[in-house]
Amino acid sequence: MVRRRRKYQSGHLYKAGKRRQVWRARYMEPVVLANGTIGTVLRNVVIAEVRDVPTRRQAQALLDEKLRGLNQGSHRPQAIVTFKEFVEEHWEQKLLPTFKPSTSDVYRILLRKHLLPYFGEMHLCDIGRADVQAFVVEKDKAGLSWNSVKHLRNLVSRILRTAEEWSYVSTNAARGARLPAKQLSPPPKVLTPEQVRALLE
């Protein structure tokens, strides 16, 4: 049997976005389909933000590194499953019961209100670090407290870490996601001696 030579890929790199410009790339990737067979899908992923990687040559170098495993044949096909499917069919059923009831209740609320509306329809293997960072920034701009944003980031990381451990993804995309700067609480207001005397009178 003659094996077909693997086709080398360089990907298609382009800029996208207006306020927040990013380098995006399209390329073909082998995946494990729902029936267990190997197929291919067209990936369209964020490589980096233009402000961090200003030149096309630098962005292409990052893309080449991302495609290295595909071109060398060492890439392990990942399963196609959405974030919502993984959470509802696997994580909630197998892992959520291991937490304390109070923790489980909080996680369910955070999932339904924040995580599933944002990541739900995205394939697990398509979620990149830029996606998680954008989620963190969006929640901070929405007015959530620093601690709330931290809890959301940690929950995303916990779910993706489980997906990594169970071989649904090769890496945890939330690893390294930065939190916004923590705002210092304003100093307490102290009455002046004159205000104290006026209050007593």
C-alpha positions as CSV (number, residue, x, y, z in Angstrom):
1,M,0.0,0.0,0.0
2,V,1.4,3.4,-1.0
3,R,0.9,6.1,1.6
4,R,0.0,9.5,0.4
5,R,2.6,12.1,1.2
6,R,1.5,14.5,3.8
7,K,0.9,18.0,2.4
8,Y,3.0,20.8,3.9
9,Q,0.9,23.7,5.2
10,S,2.0,27.3,5.7
11,G,-1.6,28.5,6.5
12,H,-3.3,31.7,5.5
13,L,-2.5,34.6,7.7
14,Y,-4.5,37.9,7.8
15,K,-5.4,40.8,10.1
16,A,-8.9,41.2,11.6
17,G,-10.7,43.5,13.9
18,K,-11.0,47.3,14.2
19,R,-10.5,48.4,17.8
20,R,-8.5,45.4,18.7
21,Q,-6.6,44.1,15.7
22,V,-5.4,40.6,15.7
23,W,-3.6,38.2,13.5
24,R,-5.8,35.3,12.5
25,A,-4.9,32.2,10.5
26,R,-6.7,29.5,8.6
27,Y,-5.4,26.0,8.1
28,M,-6.6,22.4,7.8
29,E,-6.3,20.1,10.8
30,P,-7.1,16.4,11.2
31,V,-9.7,15.7,14.0
32,V,-11.6,12.8,15.5
33,L,-15.2,12.9,14.3
34,A,-18.2,12.0,16.4
35,N,-18.3,8.5,14.8
36,G,-14.7,7.9,15.8
37,T,-13.2,8.3,12.4
38,I,-10.5,10.8,11.4
39,G,-11.6,13.7,9.3
40,T,-10.3,17.3,8.6
41,V,-11.7,20.7,9.6
42,L,-10.8,24.2,8.6
43,R,-9.4,26.0,11.6
44,N,-9.7,29.8,11.9
45,V,-7.8,30.9,15.0
46,V,-6.3,34.0,16.6
47,I,-2.5,33.9,16.5
48,A,-1.7,37.1,18.4
49,E,-2.6,40.7,18.9
50,V,-1.1,43.1,16.3
51,R,0.1,45.4,19.1
52,D,2.2,42.6,20.5
53,V,3.3,41.1,17.2
54,P,3.5,44.1,14.8
55,T,5.0,42.4,11.6
56,R,3.7,39.7,9.3
57,R,7.0,37.9,9.5
58,Q,6.8,37.6,13.3
59,A,3.1,36.4,13.1
60,Q,4.1,33.9,10.4
61,A,6.8,32.5,12.6
62,L,4.2,31.9,15.4
63,L,1.9,30.2,12.9
64,D,4.8,28.1,11.6
65,E,5.5,27.0,15.2
66,K,1.8,26.2,15.6
67,L,1.8,24.1,12.4
68,R,5.0,22.3,13.2
69,G,3.3,19.2,14.6
70,L,0.9,19.0,11.7
71,N,3.7,19.2,9.1
72,Q,6.0,16.8,11.0
73,G,3.2,14.3,11.6
74,S,3.5,14.4,15.4
75,H,0.1,16.1,15.9
76,R,-2.5,14.1,17.8
77,P,-6.0,14.6,16.4
78,Q,-8.4,16.1,18.9
79,A,-12.1,15.3,19.4
80,I,-14.6,17.8,18.0
81,V,-16.8,18.8,20.9
82,T,-18.2,22.2,21.8
83,F,-17.6,23.8,25.2
84,K,-21.3,23.4,26.0
85,E,-21.3,19.7,25.1
86,F,-18.2,19.0,27.2
87,V,-19.6,20.9,30.2
88,E,-23.1,19.5,30.1
89,E,-22.3,15.9,29.0
90,H,-19.0,15.3,30.8
91,W,-17.8,17.9,33.3
92,E,-21.1,18.6,35.1
93,Q,-21.9,14.9,35.3
94,K,-18.5,13.5,36.3
95,L,-16.6,16.3,38.1
96,L,-19.1,18.8,39.5
97,P,-20.5,16.2,42.0
98,T,-17.0,16.0,43.6
99,F,-17.2,19.5,44.9
100,K,-19.0,20.7,48.0
101,P,-22.7,21.4,47.4
102,S,-22.3,25.2,47.9
103,T,-19.4,25.3,45.4
104,S,-21.3,23.3,42.9
105,D,-24.3,25.7,43.2
106,V,-22.0,28.7,42.5
107,Y,-20.4,27.0,39.6
108,R,-23.7,26.2,38.0
109,I,-24.8,29.8,38.3
110,L,-21.5,31.1,36.8
111,L,-21.7,28.6,33.9
112,R,-25.3,29.5,32.9
113,K,-24.9,33.2,33.4
114,H,-21.4,33.8,32.0
115,L,-19.4,30.9,30.6
116,L,-21.9,29.1,28.4
117,P,-23.3,32.2,26.7
118,Y,-19.7,33.2,25.8
119,F,-17.9,29.9,25.0
120,G,-20.8,27.5,24.6
121,E,-20.9,27.1,20.8
122,M,-17.1,27.2,20.4
123,H,-15.3,24.0,19.8
124,L,-12.9,23.2,22.7
125,C,-10.0,22.8,20.4
126,D,-10.7,26.2,18.9
127,I,-10.6,28.1,22.2
128,G,-7.2,29.9,22.3
129,R,-5.5,32.1,25.0
130,A,-6.6,35.2,23.2
131,D,-10.3,34.1,23.5
132,V,-10.0,33.6,27.2
133,Q,-8.2,36.9,27.7
134,A,-10.9,38.7,25.7
135,F,-13.5,37.0,28.0
136,V,-11.7,38.3,31.1
137,V,-11.5,41.8,29.6
138,E,-15.1,41.8,28.6
139,K,-16.3,40.8,32.1
140,D,-14.1,43.5,33.7
141,K,-15.5,46.2,31.4
142,A,-19.0,45.0,32.2
143,G,-18.5,46.2,35.8
144,L,-17.9,42.9,37.6
145,S,-15.8,43.1,40.7
146,W,-12.1,42.0,40.5
147,N,-12.9,38.9,42.6
148,S,-15.8,37.9,40.3
149,V,-13.6,38.2,37.3
150,K,-11.0,36.1,39.0
151,H,-13.6,33.4,39.9
152,L,-14.7,33.3,36.2
153,R,-11.2,33.0,34.9
154,N,-10.4,30.2,37.4
155,L,-13.5,28.3,36.5
156,V,-12.7,28.4,32.8
157,S,-9.2,27.2,33.6
158,R,-10.5,24.4,35.8
159,I,-12.8,23.2,33.0
160,L,-10.1,23.4,30.3
161,R,-7.6,21.7,32.5
162,T,-10.0,18.8,32.9
163,A,-10.4,18.7,29.1
164,E,-6.7,18.6,28.8
165,E,-6.3,15.8,31.3
166,W,-9.0,13.8,29.5
167,S,-7.3,14.4,26.1
168,Y,-10.1,16.6,24.6
169,V,-7.5,19.3,24.0
170,S,-3.7,19.4,23.9
171,T,-3.3,22.5,26.2
172,N,-5.3,24.6,28.7
173,A,-6.0,27.9,26.9
174,A,-6.8,29.7,30.1
175,R,-3.3,29.1,31.5
176,G,-1.6,32.4,31.6
177,A,-4.7,34.6,31.2
178,R,-4.1,37.8,33.0
179,L,-6.5,39.5,35.4
180,P,-7.2,43.2,35.3
181,A,-5.3,45.5,37.7
182,K,-6.9,45.4,41.1
183,Q,-8.4,48.7,42.0
184,L,-7.3,50.0,45.4
185,S,-10.1,50.8,47.8
186,P,-10.5,54.5,48.6
187,P,-9.2,55.5,52.0
188,P,-11.9,55.8,54.7
189,K,-13.2,59.3,55.3
190,V,-12.3,60.7,58.7
191,L,-14.2,63.6,60.3
192,T,-12.2,66.7,61.0
193,P,-12.1,68.1,64.6
194,E,-14.5,70.8,63.5
195,Q,-17.0,68.3,62.1
196,V,-16.8,66.2,65.3
197,R,-17.6,69.3,67.4
198,A,-20.4,70.3,65.1
199,L,-21.8,66.7,65.3
200,L,-21.7,66.7,69.1
201,E,-23.5,70.1,69.3
